[in-house]
Amino acid sequence: MVVTSVWYFACWVCRRLKIDDDITMMISSAVFICGVSAAIATAGAIKGDSKNYLM
């Protein structure tokens, strides 16, 4: 229950900040799973524009 709550909270914060949907999913998954490895896996899974992830 805590893990799901953390994902929804991270998603809600990103949407309040008007962050792109692809990046919102990547950030939410990275926060609730384990960090960088989850972000890399999610970025590959959503097949978003790689220009968005280069910061």
SVG drawing of the C-alpha trace seen along z (x, -y; Angstrom):
<svg xmlns="http://www.w3.org/2000/svg" viewBox="-2 -23 24 25">
<polyline fill="none" stroke="black" stroke-width="0.4" points="0.0,0.0 2.9,-2.4 4.6,-1.7 1.4,-2.5 0.8,-5.6 4.3,-6.8 3.9,-6.3 0.6,-8.2 2.0,-11.0 5.0,-11.4 2.7,-11.3 0.4,-13.9 3.3,-16.2 4.7,-16.0 1.3,-16.7 0.8,-19.7 4.2,-21.0 2.9,-20.5 5.7,-18.0 5.5,-16.1 3.6,-12.7 6.5,-10.6 8.8,-12.2 6.1,-12.0 5.9,-8.2 9.7,-7.9 10.1,-10.0 7.2,-8.3 8.5,-4.8 12.1,-5.8 10.9,-7.2 8.7,-4.2 10.9,-1.3 14.6,-1.9 16.0,-4.9 18.2,-5.2 17.8,-1.6 14.0,-2.0 14.3,-5.3 16.4,-3.7 14.0,-0.8 10.9,-3.0 12.4,-5.3 13.1,-2.3 9.6,-0.9 7.7,-4.1 9.8,-4.8 9.6,-8.5 11.6,-11.2 15.2,-10.9 15.6,-14.7 13.4,-15.0 15.6,-12.9 18.9,-14.7 19.3,-17.3"/>
</svg>
